[in-house]
Amino acid sequence: MSREAIQRALALGAIGALAAVPAALAQPPEGKGKPESPGSQGKGNGKTKSVMYVFKGTYAGAGSVEVKKGNAHVKRAELKGTTVNFDLTNATFSVADTTGDGVSDARDVVVGDKVVVKSRLPRKDPGSQPFKAKQLVDQTHPAADAD
């Protein structure tokens, strides 16, 4: 082989290698890049993000609230204008001690009281009721300030 033929072969090989490099760099490594489904965020941790739902309405008894207002999460879940059931077992209460037993709890909330209930639920779908309440604030019988 002549020296000129060898140089030509090396030049063609270099051009072929340079043409392949951008194509290889354009492909993201396995498991990285854009998510397959357009709705997913590509986080891939398998956990559902939870957010605070704020329900405002009238206490209907037995942990139920007739929801008249709510934050954006309540509205998106179409819970405004419905009666929602809550599990008040581990909730904190901000209510006056109407029973006189020295403890502010669910027994101090009276049917018809104006209340705000906060609950941490999955962002897109709150799931099935009863929802676990984190806090209940009675606005009709507010708790006395401890000064």
Protein Blocks (a to p, Z undefined) as FASTA:
>chain_A
ZZklmmmmmmmmmmmmmmmmmmmmmpccehiajdfblkbgolonopacddddddddddeb
jhiacdfbdcfklmmnopghiacdddfklpccddddfkonopacfklpcghiacdddddd
dfklnbjaddddfbdcdfklccdddZZ
